[in-house]
Amino acid sequence: MITGLNTDVRHRDVVLHVQTEDKGELNPCIETLVYVGGQILERRRRGYREALAEGGTSAVVQLMEGQHRALIEQIQAGGPDSRLVELGALRPSPQDPIGDEGTAPHPAADEGGPTLDRVILDYLNAEAEQEHLVLLMDAESDLAPGGVVTLRFDARTSLSDEPVPGASIRVKMISPSSEPTHLGEGTTDHEGRLELRVSLPAVTGTTAALIVRAESSVGEAEIKHLI
């Protein structure tokens, strides 16, 4: 089972990319990476074997979304500031006193209203409480450039864990050495499932990524998977 969440977060004029991914049934864990300028700022991993056995797919999705939101909140609270300074992505602000751990404190709200960080956090929490599309992907074999593989998709709602029929799914492969390649597309059946057999183009001396986008009546979802 492979799925992913991707969010760009702006913090003190630096844009960080937060990516959370299910590593699959052979390696049942949720991994969240925080990138800045192509460098990994932070990595967090959590196993979900017990959660899957007790609560099924919906429990895993909740763990994934919770871990994803927790990293976003940590960024908004100024948690990665010292590491950003080390990487040269952020300069310390002379107006902000540095605490014992070398990080600037979270800015207080203005008397006239909440801070932008508070507004963003409230928005993310509200979004999490609304029904949206969750896209799961499974492959019959390893995804490797130059091979042929069958991809199985499962589109479900985030809260009620109901199948989403009629979701439009498109699959592309991108790499630094070539233009994006359209691999296939289709629509989920009444059980919210779709199976596509695709040929992965060969690439030389570089990495590639599979990009899957889905559109449905309950929203959109995207999966990014390195191959």
Buried (B, 14 or more C-beta within 10 A) or exposed (E): BBBBBEBEBEBBEBEBBBBBBBBBEEEBEBBBBBBBEEEEBBEBEBEBEEBBEEBEBBBBBBBBBEBBBEBBBBBBBBBBBBBBBEBEBBEBEEEBEBEEEEBBEEBEEEEEEEBEBBEBBEEBEEEBEEEBBBBBBBBEEEBEBEBEBEBBBBBBBBBEBEBBBEBBBBBBBBBEEBEEBEBBBBEBBEEBBBEBEBEBBEBEEEEBBBBBBBBBEBBEBBBBBEB
